[in-house]
Amino acid sequence: MRVLSILLLLSIVLGEAQAQRLFERKRPDLIPLDGSAKRIGWFIGPGITWTHTRTKNEEEEVFRSADTSYTAMYDPSGRIGLYLEGGLTWFTRDPVIVDYFDLGLAYKNLRGKESMEGTLLRGDSSATLLGEGTFAERFLTLSANANKFIQTGDYQFVQLSLGANADYRIGSSYEHTADPVLNGHAFPPDLMAQLHFKVGYGFKLRSKLLLIPALETPVFSFVPEDEGLGQLQWFSSRYRPIILSVRFLFLRARNGFDCPPPIKHKGDIKIYKQDGYHP
């Protein structure tokens, strides 16, 4: 009896919520679904990168063997780099789960620095070692995303994106005064593959233009082997790449007519459906 009462209460609440939604004013579609826009569009997105790292440093024992040991404290920090992307978009017919997919090519510049202080003990003697350095990477990035809009107003929305990227190194610069072998320096490989997550807050500025500032970060690395939810190692420290971009998403209007034209087929008149358009 209690279960039936709970189910009845839930049905009443859900029914009232559904009725309320029916009477609410429908917000305009961000991507027109009436056939006035082509299903394939394009985008460009300038931005910057930042290599985020830890905020607290601790001394760590790098190695110990017999009467010899080496401890060090590494102090990594991020630097700003350049980012530029562009590509194509494909808008879905029924945007319930995904509003659009995109495929893009980008230039990605990742930069950072690290300073360190180490102590080498050997028997009764000790030595203090100091070092500092910087790195700068240049990658060509191929990425694909599935994107979902959550409207917060008639022309404002949150965009959630889940995607994958493949990065190929086209240039690099490493400078460090510390011993690379003693401190176990390591770097990302020439080719990387990762999953990433992106969140943005966008605005529809015109009927055919959306502006979407967004933050992106990797959440898992296939190559190199993941060691911290998408973090990457440079020198003796790990960094999380973060991308801040501003996407200009352009819609393409259809040519010739706004409504699907009727056609004749063996004497019968048939009408194209709106989602029957081709890009």
Sequence and secondary structure as in RCSB ss.txt:
>XXXX:A:sequence
MRVLSILLLLSIVLGEAQAQRLFERKRPDLIPLDGSAKRIGWFIGPGITWTHTRTKNEEEEVFRSADTSYTAMYD
PSGRIGLYLEGGLTWFTRDPVIVDYFDLGLAYKNLRGKESMEGTLLRGDSSATLLGEGTFAERFLTLSANANKFI
QTGDYQFVQLSLGANADYRIGSSYEHTADPVLNGHAFPPDLMAQLHFKVGYGFKLRSKLLLIPALETPVFSFVPE
DEGLGQLQWFSSRYRPIILSVRFLFLRARNGFDCPPPIKHKGDIKIYKQDGYHP
>XXXX:A:secstr
 HHHHHHHHHHHHHHHHHHHHHHS     SS  SSSB SEEEEEEEEEEEEE  S    EEEEEETTEEEEEEEE
EEEEEEEEEEEEEEEE SSTTS SEEEEEEEEEEEEEEEEEEEEEEETTEEEEEEEEEEEEEEEEEEEEEEEEEE
ESSSSEEEEEEEEEEEEEEEEEEEEESS TTTTT B   SEEEEEEEEEEEEEEEETTEEEEEEEEEEEEEEETT
 SSTT EEEBTEEEEEEEEEEEEEE  B SS SS  EEEETTEEEE  GGG   
